Amino acid sequence: MFHFKKKEKINIPLQVPKHIGIIMDGNGRWAKKRMQPRVFGHKAGMEALQEVTIAAKEMGVQVLTVYAFSTENWARAGKRSQVYYEFTG
């Protein structure tokens, strides 16, 4: 569905961090900028996270912590929160 630019192969540094933390933010704004619904941005964010997860594993990262759903998200309208659950479920 999404066509991202292919990036050049990453040169793996000599020392790879054991633990990497990611804070996902701005997926809704990303979609809005492209005149798409917010869910479009959340789906793209999940697809990007999947690519990052695979790359981290290949590089030898032992722990990947992802902050993707804040306490503020829990209070959002039911349908909108349901979309998050479907992506992560």
C-alpha positions in Angstrom: 0.0 0.0 0.0 2.8 2.4 0.9 5.7 3.0 -1.4 8.6 4.3 0.6 11.9 5.2 -0.9 14.5 2.4 -0.7 17.3 3.4 1.5 20.9 2.5 1.0 22.3 -0.4 2.9 23.2 0.6 6.5 26.8 0.2 7.5 26.7 -1.5 10.9 29.0 0.3 13.4 31.6 -1.7 15.3 29.7 -1.3 18.6 25.9 -1.8 18.4 23.9 -0.5 21.4 22.3 -3.3 23.4 19.1 -1.3 24.0 17.4 1.2 21.8 14.3 3.2 22.7 11.9 4.6 20.2 9.1 7.1 20.8 6.6 7.1 18.0 5.0 10.5 17.5 3.6 12.5 14.6 2.0 9.7 12.6 -1.3 11.6 12.5 0.4 14.8 11.5 2.4 12.9 8.8 -0.9 11.7 7.3 -2.6 15.1 7.6 0.3 16.7 5.7 -0.4 14.2 2.9 -4.2 14.9 3.1 -4.9 11.4 4.3 -6.9 10.2 7.4 -5.0 9.8 10.7 -5.3 6.1 10.4 -3.2 6.2 7.2 -0.4 7.7 9.3 -0.7 5.2 12.1 -0.6 2.3 9.6 2.5 3.8 8.0 4.1 4.2 11.4 3.5 0.5 12.2 5.0 -0.5 8.9 8.1 1.6 9.5 8.4 0.2 13.0 8.3 -3.3 11.6 11.2 -2.4 9.3 13.2 -0.9 12.2 12.5 -4.0 14.3 13.9 -6.3 11.6 16.9 -4.1 11.1 17.6 -3.9 14.8 17.5 -7.6 15.1 19.9 -8.0 12.2 22.3 -5.6 13.7 22.3 -7.4 17.0 20.3 -5.1 19.2 19.2 -7.1 22.2 16.4 -4.9 23.5 14.1 -2.5 21.6 11.7 -0.5 23.7 8.8 1.2 21.8 6.6 3.9 23.3 3.6 4.0 21.0 0.5 4.5 23.0 0.4 7.2 25.7 -2.1 7.5 28.5 -3.7 10.3 26.7 -4.6 7.9 23.9 -6.7 5.8 26.2 -9.1 8.7 26.7 -9.7 9.2 22.9 -12.9 8.3 21.2 -13.6 4.6 21.1 -13.3 4.1 17.3 -10.0 5.9 17.1 -8.5 3.9 20.0 -9.8 0.7 18.5 -7.7 1.3 15.4 -4.5 1.4 17.6 -5.5 -1.9 19.1 -6.1 -3.5 15.7 -2.6 -2.4 14.5 -0.8 -3.7 17.6 -2.9 -6.9 18.2 
